[in-house]
Amino acid sequence: MPNAKQAVADAGTDSYPRIVAALIRITGDWTLAEDCAQEALAHALERWPRDGVPANPGGWLMTVARNRAIDVLRRATVERRKLGELALLAAPTAEEEEVVDDRLRLVFTCCHPALALEARVALTLRTIAGVPTADIARAFLVTESTMTRRLTRAKAKIATAGIPYRVPAGRALAERLPGVLAVLYLLFTRGYDADGEPAFAAEAIRLTRLLAALMPGEPEIAGLLALCLLQHSRRAARRDADGNLRTLEQQDRSRWDHAAIAEARSLLPATAGPYALQARIAACHTATPPDWPAVAGLYDQLFLLLPTPVVALNRAVAHGYAYDPAAGLRLLAEARFGGGLAGYPYAVAAEADLTARAGDTARAVTLFEQAAAAALTEPERRALLARAEELARNEEES
C-alpha cells in the first residue's frame, strides 16, 4: 500500500521533532527519545499498510513512542514521578501548544554556542530533521561511525555541561537567535552548493518555516526564509542539460520557481538586518534585468553590518555591474588589501569577469584559468575554463 508508506514518511517529517522534543523534556534522555521516535515510525511501517492510516497519524506516532518510553523506563525502574508524567502526557491535539514550545526548545538546544558549529549543524539534521546519520556523514565527508561518535559527543556535552533545554528570554534570546539562524543558513548552503545535498537545502527551508511559525514577528527569521526561497527558486536553472553551471545571466528564467519568488517577496521585511538585506539583494536579482544600482546600495548597507571579505567581494562585483568595471576593480583591490581573500578562487573569478568587461581580454583569460585551477568543485572548474575558452575564441575571431 504505497499510500500508507507515503503517509508514514509525511507524518514522520512533521512528527519526528515533536516526539523527540516532548520526550527529551520529560525523560531528559536524548537517546531514549530518538530511539522511541524511530521505533514508532518502524511500527507504523508495519501496521499502516495492513490496518490503514489512522485519522490522526501524528497522534498515533506520539502515543506509540510515549508507550515505548514508559516500557523502557519501567524496566529500568526509573522513579515513579517520571512514569507519572509520561502517563499523563496528553494527546497531541490537546497538548499542541506545549509540543510547539518543546520543538522551539530543541532548536535552541541543538544550536547552542557551546557546541562547535559543525556539531550544531549535524545535531540539527539528526534530531530536528530526522536525517539518517549515514546521509549526514556523507555530506560532511566522514564515515558513518565517525559521525555517530560526533553526535554522541555533542549530546554528552549537552548533558555534562548542563546546557539548558529551554528558549532563552529577553536579551539572551536576541543574542542567541543569530546563532540559530546561522546554523540554518549553513545547512541551506550545504544543500545549495554545486555539489551539495539538495535535500538539505529543502530541509533548511522547512526548519526555517517552522521557526517562523514558532516565533512570528521576528524580521530576521522572515528575512532568512525569503533569502532561502529566492536562492532555491533558481535551482533548476543553475545547470544546463549536460550538468554545467549557468551564470545568472545565462539561466532560463522560465525554469525558475516563480511561486517561491512571489512568496519570498511577500515575506521581505523592511528592516535592515543581515538576512533581510541579503534577501532584498536576492530579490533584486530576480528583476529583468537585475537592478544593479539597488544591489550595490544594499551591499553598501550590508558591508556596514558585516564587513567580511566575502561581503566586500560581492559589493565590489555589484558596483562593477551597477556603474563601471573600474569601480568594481577598485573596491576589489581594497578588499584584497584588507586581507581575507588571498587564494580565494571566487575573488580571482570576480576579477577576471570585471577585467573582461573592462576590455582587457588577454588578462581576463589568464585570470579565469587561474581561478579554474583553484576551483573548489569540478562544475565550477569547468564553468571557469569554458569562460576562458569563450573569451580567447572571441579574441581570435575579432
LOGUSE-88563 format. One record per residue (C-alpha): x, y, z; chain. Coordinates in steps of 0.25 Angstrom, whole numbers, plus 5000, padded with zeros to 4 digits. Example, Ala and Ser with C-alpha at 12.3 -4.5 7.8 and 13.67 -1.06 7.14 Angstrom:
<recs>
+------+------+------+-------+
:    u :    v :    w : chain :
+------+------+------+-------+
: 5049 : 4982 : 5031 :     A :
: 5055 : 4996 : 5029 :     A :
+------+------+------+-------+
</recs>
This chain:
<recs>
+------+------+------+-------+
:    u :    v :    w : chain :
+------+------+------+-------+
: 5000 : 5000 : 5000 :     A :
: 5009 : 5011 : 4995 :     A :
: 4999 : 5022 : 5000 :     A :
: 5001 : 5017 : 5015 :     A :
: 5017 : 5017 : 5013 :     A :
: 5016 : 5031 : 5008 :     A :
: 5007 : 5035 : 5020 :     A :
: 5017 : 5029 : 5029 :     A :
: 5028 : 5038 : 5022 :     A :
: 5019 : 5050 : 5023 :     A :
: 5015 : 5048 : 5037 :     A :
: 5030 : 5045 : 5041 :     A :
: 5035 : 5058 : 5035 :     A :
: 5025 : 5066 : 5043 :     A :
: 5024 : 5058 : 5056 :     A :
: 5038 : 5053 : 5058 :     A :
: 5043 : 5066 : 5064 :     A :
: 5031 : 5067 : 5072 :     A :
: 5032 : 5054 : 5078 :     A :
: 5047 : 5055 : 5081 :     A :
: 5045 : 5069 : 5087 :     A :
: 5034 : 5065 : 5096 :     A :
: 5041 : 5052 : 5101 :     A :
: 5054 : 5059 : 5103 :     A :
: 5047 : 5070 : 5112 :     A :
: 5040 : 5059 : 5120 :     A :
: 5051 : 5048 : 5121 :     A :
: 5063 : 5056 : 5120 :     A :
: 5069 : 5045 : 5112 :     A :
: 5073 : 5049 : 5097 :     A :
: 5076 : 5035 : 5092 :     A :
: 5063 : 5029 : 5098 :     A :
: 5055 : 5040 : 5092 :     A :
: 5061 : 5038 : 5078 :     A :
: 5060 : 5022 : 5079 :     A :
: 5045 : 5023 : 5083 :     A :
: 5042 : 5032 : 5071 :     A :
: 5049 : 5023 : 5062 :     A :
: 5042 : 5011 : 5067 :     A :
: 5029 : 5018 : 5066 :     A :
: 5032 : 5020 : 5051 :     A :
: 5036 : 5006 : 5049 :     A :
: 5024 : 5001 : 5055 :     A :
: 5015 : 5010 : 5046 :     A :
: 5022 : 5004 : 5034 :     A :
: 5017 : 4990 : 5039 :     A :
: 5003 : 4994 : 5043 :     A :
: 4998 : 5005 : 5034 :     A :
: 4999 : 4997 : 5021 :     A :
: 4991 : 4986 : 5027 :     A :
: 4982 : 4993 : 5036 :     A :
: 4980 : 5006 : 5029 :     A :
: 4985 : 5020 : 5032 :     A :
: 4980 : 5026 : 5045 :     A :
: 4971 : 5038 : 5046 :     A :
: 4982 : 5045 : 5054 :     A :
: 4995 : 5040 : 5049 :     A :
: 5004 : 5049 : 5058 :     A :
: 4996 : 5046 : 5070 :     A :
: 4997 : 5031 : 5067 :     A :
: 5012 : 5032 : 5066 :     A :
: 5013 : 5040 : 5079 :     A :
: 5005 : 5030 : 5086 :     A :
: 5013 : 5018 : 5081 :     A :
: 5026 : 5026 : 5085 :     A :
: 5021 : 5030 : 5098 :     A :
: 5017 : 5016 : 5102 :     A :
: 5030 : 5011 : 5097 :     A :
: 5037 : 5021 : 5106 :     A :
: 5028 : 5017 : 5118 :     A :
: 5032 : 5002 : 5116 :     A :
: 5047 : 5005 : 5115 :     A :
: 5047 : 5014 : 5128 :     A :
: 5038 : 5004 : 5135 :     A :
: 5048 : 4993 : 5132 :     A :
: 5059 : 5002 : 5137 :     A :
: 5052 : 5005 : 5150 :     A :
: 5052 : 5019 : 5148 :     A :
: 5046 : 5028 : 5159 :     A :
: 5031 : 5028 : 5159 :     A :
: 5030 : 5043 : 5157 :     A :
: 5035 : 5042 : 5143 :     A :
: 5026 : 5030 : 5140 :     A :
: 5014 : 5038 : 5145 :     A :
: 5018 : 5050 : 5136 :     A :
: 5019 : 5041 : 5124 :     A :
: 5006 : 5034 : 5126 :     A :
: 4999 : 5048 : 5127 :     A :
: 5005 : 5052 : 5114 :     A :
: 4992 : 5057 : 5107 :     A :
: 4989 : 5054 : 5092 :     A :
: 4995 : 5063 : 5082 :     A :
: 4982 : 5071 : 5079 :     A :
: 4981 : 5075 : 5094 :     A :
: 4996 : 5078 : 5096 :     A :
: 4999 : 5085 : 5083 :     A :
: 5004 : 5098 : 5090 :     A :
: 5013 : 5090 : 5099 :     A :
: 5019 : 5082 : 5087 :     A :
: 5022 : 5095 : 5079 :     A :
: 5029 : 5100 : 5091 :     A :
: 5037 : 5087 : 5092 :     A :
: 5041 : 5088 : 5078 :     A :
: 5046 : 5102 : 5079 :     A :
: 5054 : 5098 : 5092 :     A :
: 5060 : 5087 : 5083 :     A :
: 5064 : 5096 : 5072 :     A :
: 5072 : 5105 : 5082 :     A :
: 5078 : 5094 : 5090 :     A :
: 5084 : 5088 : 5077 :     A :
: 5089 : 5101 : 5073 :     A :
: 5095 : 5105 : 5086 :     A :
: 5108 : 5113 : 5084 :     A :
: 5116 : 5103 : 5094 :     A :
: 5115 : 5093 : 5083 :     A :
: 5125 : 5094 : 5071 :     A :
: 5117 : 5100 : 5058 :     A :
: 5119 : 5086 : 5051 :     A :
: 5113 : 5079 : 5063 :     A :
: 5101 : 5089 : 5063 :     A :
: 5098 : 5086 : 5048 :     A :
: 5099 : 5071 : 5049 :     A :
: 5091 : 5071 : 5062 :     A :
: 5080 : 5079 : 5056 :     A :
: 5080 : 5070 : 5044 :     A :
: 5079 : 5057 : 5052 :     A :
: 5070 : 5062 : 5063 :     A :
: 5061 : 5072 : 5058 :     A :
: 5060 : 5068 : 5043 :     A :
: 5062 : 5053 : 5046 :     A :
: 5072 : 5051 : 5035 :     A :
: 5079 : 5038 : 5035 :     A :
: 5093 : 5038 : 5041 :     A :
: 5099 : 5032 : 5028 :     A :
: 5094 : 5043 : 5020 :     A :
: 5099 : 5054 : 5029 :     A :
: 5113 : 5046 : 5029 :     A :
: 5113 : 5047 : 5014 :     A :
: 5110 : 5062 : 5014 :     A :
: 5122 : 5064 : 5024 :     A :
: 5131 : 5055 : 5016 :     A :
: 5133 : 5045 : 5028 :     A :
: 5129 : 5031 : 5031 :     A :
: 5116 : 5028 : 5038 :     A :
: 5123 : 5023 : 5050 :     A :
: 5131 : 5036 : 5051 :     A :
: 5118 : 5044 : 5050 :     A :
: 5112 : 5035 : 5061 :     A :
: 5123 : 5038 : 5070 :     A :
: 5122 : 5053 : 5068 :     A :
: 5107 : 5053 : 5070 :     A :
: 5109 : 5045 : 5083 :     A :
: 5120 : 5054 : 5088 :     A :
: 5110 : 5066 : 5085 :     A :
: 5099 : 5060 : 5093 :     A :
: 5108 : 5057 : 5104 :     A :
: 5113 : 5071 : 5104 :     A :
: 5099 : 5076 : 5105 :     A :
: 5097 : 5067 : 5118 :     A :
: 5111 : 5069 : 5125 :     A :
: 5111 : 5084 : 5122 :     A :
: 5097 : 5086 : 5127 :     A :
: 5093 : 5093 : 5114 :     A :
: 5079 : 5097 : 5117 :     A :
: 5067 : 5091 : 5109 :     A :
: 5060 : 5104 : 5108 :     A :
: 5057 : 5116 : 5099 :     A :
: 5065 : 5128 : 5105 :     A :
: 5057 : 5140 : 5108 :     A :
: 5059 : 5155 : 5107 :     A :
: 5073 : 5160 : 5103 :     A :
: 5078 : 5145 : 5103 :     A :
: 5068 : 5142 : 5092 :     A :
: 5073 : 5154 : 5084 :     A :
: 5088 : 5149 : 5086 :     A :
: 5085 : 5134 : 5082 :     A :
: 5075 : 5136 : 5071 :     A :
: 5086 : 5140 : 5061 :     A :
: 5094 : 5127 : 5064 :     A :
: 5082 : 5119 : 5061 :     A :
: 5079 : 5126 : 5048 :     A :
: 5094 : 5124 : 5044 :     A :
: 5093 : 5109 : 5046 :     A :
: 5080 : 5108 : 5038 :     A :
: 5087 : 5116 : 5027 :     A :
: 5099 : 5108 : 5027 :     A :
: 5090 : 5096 : 5026 :     A :
: 5084 : 5102 : 5014 :     A :
: 5097 : 5105 : 5007 :     A :
: 5102 : 5091 : 5009 :     A :
: 5090 : 5087 : 5000 :     A :
: 5090 : 5098 : 4991 :     A :
: 5105 : 5098 : 4987 :     A :
: 5109 : 5092 : 4974 :     A :
: 5112 : 5078 : 4979 :     A :
: 5103 : 5079 : 4992 :     A :
: 5091 : 5070 : 4996 :     A :
: 5079 : 5076 : 4990 :     A :
: 5070 : 5070 : 5002 :     A :
: 5078 : 5078 : 5012 :     A :
: 5074 : 5092 : 5005 :     A :
: 5059 : 5087 : 5005 :     A :
: 5061 : 5083 : 5020 :     A :
: 5067 : 5096 : 5024 :     A :
: 5055 : 5103 : 5017 :     A :
: 5045 : 5094 : 5025 :     A :
: 5052 : 5097 : 5038 :     A :
: 5053 : 5112 : 5036 :     A :
: 5038 : 5112 : 5033 :     A :
: 5036 : 5104 : 5046 :     A :
: 5044 : 5115 : 5053 :     A :
: 5036 : 5126 : 5047 :     A :
: 5023 : 5119 : 5051 :     A :
: 5028 : 5118 : 5065 :     A :
: 5034 : 5132 : 5066 :     A :
: 5025 : 5141 : 5058 :     A :
: 5029 : 5155 : 5056 :     A :
: 5044 : 5153 : 5056 :     A :
: 5048 : 5160 : 5044 :     A :
: 5062 : 5153 : 5042 :     A :
: 5055 : 5139 : 5042 :     A :
: 5046 : 5145 : 5031 :     A :
: 5058 : 5150 : 5024 :     A :
: 5065 : 5137 : 5025 :     A :
: 5053 : 5129 : 5019 :     A :
: 5051 : 5139 : 5008 :     A :
: 5066 : 5138 : 5005 :     A :
: 5066 : 5123 : 5004 :     A :
: 5053 : 5123 : 4996 :     A :
: 5059 : 5133 : 4986 :     A :
: 5072 : 5125 : 4984 :     A :
: 5065 : 5111 : 4984 :     A :
: 5055 : 5116 : 4973 :     A :
: 5067 : 5117 : 4963 :     A :
: 5072 : 5103 : 4966 :     A :
: 5066 : 5096 : 4953 :     A :
: 5072 : 5106 : 4944 :     A :
: 5086 : 5106 : 4950 :     A :
: 5091 : 5095 : 4941 :     A :
: 5089 : 5092 : 4926 :     A :
: 5085 : 5079 : 4921 :     A :
: 5100 : 5074 : 4922 :     A :
: 5101 : 5078 : 4936 :     A :
: 5109 : 5090 : 4934 :     A :
: 5107 : 5102 : 4943 :     A :
: 5100 : 5114 : 4937 :     A :
: 5102 : 5128 : 4942 :     A :
: 5090 : 5137 : 4946 :     A :
: 5091 : 5144 : 4932 :     A :
: 5091 : 5130 : 4925 :     A :
: 5079 : 5124 : 4933 :     A :
: 5066 : 5121 : 4926 :     A :
: 5057 : 5129 : 4935 :     A :
: 5045 : 5120 : 4931 :     A :
: 5051 : 5109 : 4939 :     A :
: 5051 : 5118 : 4952 :     A :
: 5040 : 5115 : 4963 :     A :
: 5032 : 5127 : 4961 :     A :
: 5023 : 5123 : 4972 :     A :
: 5034 : 5123 : 4982 :     A :
: 5039 : 5136 : 4977 :     A :
: 5025 : 5142 : 4980 :     A :
: 5025 : 5136 : 4994 :     A :
: 5038 : 5141 : 4997 :     A :
: 5035 : 5155 : 4992 :     A :
: 5023 : 5155 : 5001 :     A :
: 5032 : 5152 : 5013 :     A :
: 5042 : 5162 : 5011 :     A :
: 5044 : 5171 : 5024 :     A :
: 5046 : 5186 : 5023 :     A :
: 5057 : 5184 : 5034 :     A :
: 5072 : 5185 : 5031 :     A :
: 5077 : 5173 : 5038 :     A :
: 5087 : 5164 : 5031 :     A :
: 5077 : 5153 : 5025 :     A :
: 5067 : 5164 : 5022 :     A :
: 5077 : 5171 : 5013 :     A :
: 5082 : 5159 : 5007 :     A :
: 5068 : 5155 : 5003 :     A :
: 5065 : 5168 : 4997 :     A :
: 5078 : 5167 : 4989 :     A :
: 5074 : 5153 : 4984 :     A :
: 5060 : 5159 : 4981 :     A :
: 5067 : 5170 : 4972 :     A :
: 5074 : 5159 : 4964 :     A :
: 5060 : 5153 : 4960 :     A :
: 5057 : 5166 : 4953 :     A :
: 5058 : 5167 : 4938 :     A :
: 5069 : 5172 : 4936 :     A :
: 5074 : 5171 : 4951 :     A :
: 5074 : 5185 : 4958 :     A :
: 5089 : 5186 : 4960 :     A :
: 5089 : 5200 : 4966 :     A :
: 5079 : 5195 : 4976 :     A :
: 5088 : 5183 : 4979 :     A :
: 5100 : 5192 : 4980 :     A :
: 5093 : 5201 : 4990 :     A :
: 5088 : 5189 : 4998 :     A :
: 5102 : 5183 : 4999 :     A :
: 5107 : 5196 : 5004 :     A :
: 5098 : 5195 : 5015 :     A :
: 5101 : 5180 : 5018 :     A :
: 5116 : 5183 : 5018 :     A :
: 5114 : 5193 : 5029 :     A :
: 5108 : 5182 : 5037 :     A :
: 5116 : 5170 : 5032 :     A :
: 5130 : 5176 : 5027 :     A :
: 5134 : 5162 : 5024 :     A :
: 5143 : 5158 : 5012 :     A :
: 5132 : 5151 : 5004 :     A :
: 5122 : 5163 : 5006 :     A :
: 5134 : 5172 : 5001 :     A :
: 5136 : 5163 : 4989 :     A :
: 5121 : 5163 : 4986 :     A :
: 5120 : 5178 : 4988 :     A :
: 5131 : 5180 : 4978 :     A :
: 5124 : 5172 : 4967 :     A :
: 5111 : 5179 : 4969 :     A :
: 5118 : 5193 : 4968 :     A :
: 5125 : 5188 : 4955 :     A :
: 5112 : 5184 : 4949 :     A :
: 5104 : 5196 : 4954 :     A :
: 5114 : 5207 : 4950 :     A :
: 5126 : 5202 : 4942 :     A :
: 5136 : 5191 : 4943 :     A :
: 5147 : 5200 : 4948 :     A :
: 5139 : 5204 : 4960 :     A :
: 5137 : 5189 : 4964 :     A :
: 5152 : 5186 : 4962 :     A :
: 5156 : 5198 : 4971 :     A :
: 5147 : 5192 : 4982 :     A :
: 5152 : 5178 : 4979 :     A :
: 5167 : 5183 : 4981 :     A :
: 5162 : 5190 : 4994 :     A :
: 5156 : 5177 : 4999 :     A :
: 5169 : 5169 : 4996 :     A :
: 5177 : 5180 : 5003 :     A :
: 5169 : 5177 : 5015 :     A :
: 5173 : 5163 : 5015 :     A :
: 5164 : 5150 : 5015 :     A :
: 5163 : 5148 : 5000 :     A :
: 5177 : 5142 : 4998 :     A :
: 5176 : 5130 : 4989 :     A :
: 5160 : 5131 : 4989 :     A :
: 5156 : 5126 : 4975 :     A :
: 5143 : 5134 : 4975 :     A :
: 5151 : 5146 : 4976 :     A :
: 5160 : 5143 : 4965 :     A :
: 5148 : 5139 : 4956 :     A :
: 5141 : 5153 : 4960 :     A :
: 5154 : 5160 : 4956 :     A :
: 5154 : 5152 : 4943 :     A :
: 5140 : 5156 : 4940 :     A :
: 5141 : 5170 : 4943 :     A :
: 5154 : 5171 : 4935 :     A :
: 5147 : 5165 : 4923 :     A :
: 5136 : 5175 : 4924 :     A :
: 5147 : 5186 : 4924 :     A :
: 5152 : 5181 : 4911 :     A :
: 5166 : 5174 : 4915 :     A :
: 5162 : 5161 : 4909 :     A :
: 5176 : 5155 : 4910 :     A :
: 5178 : 5157 : 4925 :     A :
: 5163 : 5152 : 4927 :     A :
: 5167 : 5139 : 4920 :     A :
: 5179 : 5137 : 4929 :     A :
: 5171 : 5140 : 4942 :     A :
: 5159 : 5131 : 4938 :     A :
: 5170 : 5120 : 4936 :     A :
: 5176 : 5123 : 4950 :     A :
: 5162 : 5123 : 4956 :     A :
: 5159 : 5109 : 4950 :     A :
: 5172 : 5103 : 4955 :     A :
: 5168 : 5107 : 4969 :     A :
: 5153 : 5104 : 4968 :     A :
: 5146 : 5097 : 4979 :     A :
: 5138 : 5087 : 4971 :     A :
: 5138 : 5081 : 4957 :     A :
: 5126 : 5088 : 4952 :     A :
: 5132 : 5101 : 4956 :     A :
: 5145 : 5098 : 4949 :     A :
: 5138 : 5094 : 4936 :     A :
: 5130 : 5107 : 4936 :     A :
: 5142 : 5116 : 4938 :     A :
: 5150 : 5109 : 4927 :     A :
: 5138 : 5110 : 4918 :     A :
: 5138 : 5125 : 4920 :     A :
: 5153 : 5126 : 4918 :     A :
: 5152 : 5118 : 4905 :     A :
: 5140 : 5126 : 4900 :     A :
: 5148 : 5139 : 4902 :     A :
: 5160 : 5134 : 4895 :     A :
: 5152 : 5129 : 4883 :     A :
: 5145 : 5143 : 4882 :     A :
: 5158 : 5150 : 4883 :     A :
: 5163 : 5141 : 4871 :     A :
: 5151 : 5144 : 4863 :     A :
: 5151 : 5159 : 4865 :     A :
+------+------+------+-------+
</recs>
